[in-house]
Amino acid sequence: MTKREMRARMKGVLRGIAAPDLAERSGAIAERLAGAEAWAEANTILCFLSMPGEVETAGIIDAARAARKPVGVPRIEGAAIGFRVLPSVSAPLPRDNWGIPEPDPSWPEVDLARAGKVLVVTPGLAFDRQGRRLGRGGGYYDGFLRGVRRNPSLSVRAFGICLSEQVVPEVPTGGHDETLDGIVTDKELILPRSPYYISPGVQQMGVIKSAFEIAMENSKGIEANKELVETNRFRDEGKKLVSKLLEDTSFNIKEALKGYDKRQGAWVREGLIQSLLANLVLPVDEFATKNTKRIGEAVTAVVSDSKKVTMIFSQLDNFFKEYVSERKRVIEAIERQYAPKLKKKEEEMSRQLGRPVKINPAADPEYQSIVRQYLSQLDVKYSEVLEGAKEEIRTVFSKSPA
């Protein structure tokens, strides 16, 4: 499949995603990204501003602000892309011809030399498990990543975000396409690259030497680098155990952990708790709350104060039920208030088309915008409580012996 064909196919896939579904899954992506190790290590977040139909990035930006991480947002400047510092409090951004929010050119540029460790959140239409990415054809992010990766003084990681449907077996690429360090979907975190990675297409020996020197400096020697690889491998195994736990109700997490020695088990449990908390999100319905019990059982298996954790998850169970009920009430209230306006739209379209027309609210942009606005306000209130519970769990885990 060519790039053009895959772009057309993925645009069709995205058009088929209902706005409420996209909003909910965007929230899950933001939650999972914020639970990733790369996020925790990052000093600065560079994040794109989503256009209609893309994974929404407002939650990611809010999470960065809550963690007091400076945020840079992109602005196309000629043939390149630059990043401007997003003010801590800002008015709604103007949009360009493509409906993309556009930062004010008067905002200061992000100084990458002073930004510390940087995490770039990149958009895309399709991704694969090798870290390849298919954008919209402008080449802006490829050019940006190629430039910063050639600079040995910068520490930059790039993560793509997408819906699970956008992950394909293989993305068609060219010689100038850059791969990613990670991909976050609404269902999983994909980490395709190793500490030994050198960007494809880099042929100059000086650049290869710089990449090697960076790896040596960060790992403090070959042995430390080997240990980093081993650490990441077992952390990833811990994250994979969470996937098995949520997919297979008969899976026994305690038995699985017995297969590791003390040193390996400590790393596995770090990855496990990180992924468990990333999956602990506000539920969209009663069915989604079923995972809470399984997550609670798994957390109990890796902490010493099981009574404390059991109490926290008992409270969360009631908290999630309250959230789901409140969410339903909000949507029902909006439906009632919007019904007369929707009826007028149907009557107008019926007159224009000369036949009866029935509008599905899920396909009405104005209705969906109102729903997102009110659900976003609801989520802010409940997310604060949920984050407090997660912090309690992290504290209990940190005090548990390896």
N, C-alpha and C positions, 0 to 999 in steps of 0.2 A: 504494500500500500504506500502511495506517495504521501508526502507531507500535505499536499493540497487535499487529497482524498480523506486523510485522517482528520484534518481540520474541519472539513465539512461534516464528517461523521460525528465528531465530538460536539460540534455546535448543535447538531440535532439532538444529541443526548441531553445536553444542558437545557435546551428549550423544553424538553419533556419533564423537567423537574419542577414541581409546583413550588411556588414562592414560600409557603409555610415550611415545607420539607427542607428547602434550601436553607432557610433561616435556622432551623433546628440543627441541621447537620453542620452548618457553619459554626454553631456554638460548640459542638462536639470537637470539631477540628481545633478551635481556639483552645479548648481545655486540654486536649492531647498535646498540642504544641507547647503549652505552658508547663506541661509535666515532663518535657524532654530535657535531657542533660544539656544539650546545646543551648537551650533557653536559659537554664539556670546559670550557665557559665558566661552568657553574653552580657556585656556592659551596655551595648547599644543595639536597638532593633531598627532595621530598615524594612519597612513594610509597604507594599503597594496599596493603593486605594481602589477598592473593588468597583467595577462597573456593573450595571444591571445584568443578572444572570450568572455572575461569578460567585464563587465562595466569598461570603461577606467577611471583611477584615476588621470591622468595627470592634468586635470582641477581642481580637488580638491586640489592637491598639489600646483598648481599655485595660487589658491585662498587663501590658507593658507599663502603662502609666501607673497602675496600682502597685507594680513592683519597682516603681521609680527608675525605670530604664528610659533614657532619652529615645525618642522615636523620630526617624527620618522618613519622609514620604517622597515619592519620585516626581520629577518634573522633566519632561522631554525638552532638551535644549539643543536645537540643531539636530545633528545625527547621533547624539549621545543622550544618556540619561544621567541626571544628577539627583541628589537627595537634599531636601530642605528640612530643617529642624521644625517639627510640628510643635506649635505652642502648647503649653500644658492645658490651657483652656482656650478654645477657639470657636468662632461662629461657624455655621454650616459653610462648607467650601463651595465655590462656584464650580460648574462642570464644563468640560470642553465639548467639542462637537460630537464626541463618541459617548457622552454621558459619564465620563470619568471625572471624579472630583480632582481639582487641580490646585496645588498649593500656591500661595501668593509668592510671586518672584522676589518680594522684598524680604522674605524670611531668610535667615542665614543658612548657608550651605553646611552640610554635615562635614566636619573635619575628621576624616578617617584616621589621620595620624594621631589624633587625640581621643578617638572614640573607644579605645580599648578593644576587647573582643567583640566582633560585630556578627550579628545573625541577620542574613538577608532573607526575607520572606518573599518568594517569587511566585508570580502567577503562571498559568499555563493551561493549554487545552488537553494535553495528554502527557502521561508520565509512564516510565516502566521501572522495574525493580533493580535495574542497573544504574538508576539515577539519571537516565536520559529524559529530556524535557522537550515538548513541542509547544512553542509559543504561537503568537499570532502572526509572526513573519517579520516583525520589525528588527529583530536582532539586538534590541537595546540591552536586555539583561545579559545576553551572551557577551556582548562587548564590555559591559561593566565588569562582569566576573573575570573575564580574561585579563583585563587591566589590573584588577586588584590582586589576582593570583600571581601575577608576575612581580609584584612588589613584596620582597621578603620582610619588610618592616610591618606589614599589615597582617592582622589575624581575622580572617573572614570565613564564615561558613554560610552556605546557601541551602535553604530548605524550601521545597515546593509544597503548596497546599492544594488539595483537590478532593473531589468526591471519589468514593471507591470505584464508581463507574469509569472514571478517567484514567485508571491504571490499566495499561494494556500490556500484552506480552512483549512487544518491541516497538519502540518509537523510531521512526526513520530519522536519521541525523546526517549532518554534513561535517566537513572538516572544521568549521568555525563554531560548532555548537558545544557549549560547556555542559558538563554533567553536574549533578547536585550532590550535596553531602547527605541529604535526607529528604524524605517525602512524608507528609502527614495527611492522612485521610480521615474521614469520619469513623473508620473502623480500625485503623492500624497506623503504626509508625514504621516506616521502611528506612533502614540504614544501609545503603549499598556500598559505601566507601570505607576503606581501611585507612589507618594512619600512614600507610606507605603510598597513598594515592598521589599521582602526578597528573595534572590536567591533560586530557587528550589534545593532540595537535601541537604541544609544546616540544620543539625540536632543538632549541639552542642549548648548548651545554651549560652556559652560564645560568640559564633559568633552571635547568635540572639541578645544578649544584645548589642554587638558592633553596629550592624545595627540599633538598636533602638536608641542608643546614638547618632549615626551620624544623624539620622532623627531629633532628638531633638535639636542638635546643629545647624543644618542648618536651622531649622524652628523657633528657639528661642521660643519653647513651643508649646503646643498642639493647642492653638488658632491660632498661626501664621501658623502652619501646615495646619489647616483647611482652612485658608485664601489662602494658596498656592494652595491647591486643587481646591478651588473655582476660583481663578485667572486662573489657567491652564485650567479649564473646560470652562470658558467663552472665553479664547483666542482660544481654540480649536473650539468653536462654530463660532468664527469669521473666522477661516480657512475653516470651512465647508461651510460657506456662499459663499466663493470664488468658491468652487466646484460647488455649485448650480448656481452661476452667470455665470460660463463658460459653463455649460451644458444646461442651460435653458435661452434662449434669452428673455423670458417674465418675468424673475425674477427681482423684484424691490428691490434693495439693501437698498434704503432709507426707504421703508416701513418695511423691515425686521428689521432694526435698531431701529425702534420705539417701538419694543416689549421689550426693555431692559430699566431699570432705569439708572440713570446717572453713578452710580458706575459700574454696570455690562457692560454698553455700552462702558466705557473707556477700559475695558479689551477686549471686543469683537473687538473693533476697532484696538487695538494693534495686535491681531491675524490676523485681516483682512488685515491690511497694510503689515504685514510681509509676508503673503501668496501671496498677490497681487504682491509684488515686486519679490518674488521667481518665480512667473509665468511670469514675464516680462523678456523674454529671446530673444536672436537673433532668428528670424524666419527662418525656412528652405525653405519656399515658401510663395506665396501670400496668400494662405489659412490660414496659421499660423498667419499672420498679423491681421486677423479679431479679434483676442482676445485683441489686443492692445486697440481698441476703448472701449470694455467692461471694461477692467481694468482701463482705464482712467476715465470712468464714475463712477466707484466704488470709486476710489481715491478721486475724486471731492466730493463725498458724505460724506467723513470723514475728510475733511480739511476746514479751514475757507477761505483761499485764493484760491478760485476756479479759478480765472482768471489766476493765476500763473501756476496752474496745467494744465489747458486747453492749455496754451501756450507750456508747456513742452511736452505734448502728441501730439500736432500738429507737433512739431519738430521731435518727435520720429517717427511719422507716415511716414514722408518723409525720415528719417534716415533709417528705416527698409526697405522701398521700395528700397532705394539705395543699402542696404546690400544684399537684395535678388537678385537684378540685377547683382551686382558685383560677388556674389557667382555663379550665372549661367555662367557668363563670364569666371570665373576661371575654372570651370568644363569643359566647352566647349573647352577651350584652351588646357587643359590637354588631353582631348579625341582626339583632332586633332594631338597633338604632339606624343601621345602614339599609335595612329592607326597603323603606320608601324610596330612597335614592336609587337603589338597584332596580326597583320596579319602573321608575321613570326612564332609566337607561334602556330597559327592555322595551318599553313602549315606543321610545324614540327610534330604536333600531328596527322594530317591527314595522313602523311607518316607512322607514327608508327602504327596507328590503321587501315590503309587501307580503310578509309572512310572519307568523308568530316566532319570536326569539326568546330563548331562555338563557340567561347569563349565569354561568357557574361562578360564584364568588371567588373561588380559587384562581380564576383566570382574570379577575378584575384588578388591575394594578392599584387603583385608588383604595379599594377595600383591603388589599393585602398590605399596603403601606400603613394603613391605620392599625391593622392587626399587629404588624411588626413593631410599630411604635409602642403600643400598650404592652405587648409581651416583653419588649426590651426593658421597659420600666419595671415590670414585674420581676424579670430575671435579675436585674441589678439588686433589688431588695433581697431576694432569696439567695443569690450567689454569695453575698457577704456572709450569710449564716453558714452556707456550705463550705466556704473557704475556711471559716473558723473551725469547723469540725475537722477538715483535712489537716489543719495545722496541729490540732490536738493529736491526731493520729500520727503525724510525723514526729511529734515530740515523744510519744509512747514508743515508736519504732526506734528512735535515736537512743533511747535509754535501755533498749533491749540488748542483751549480750549476743554476740555473733554466734 
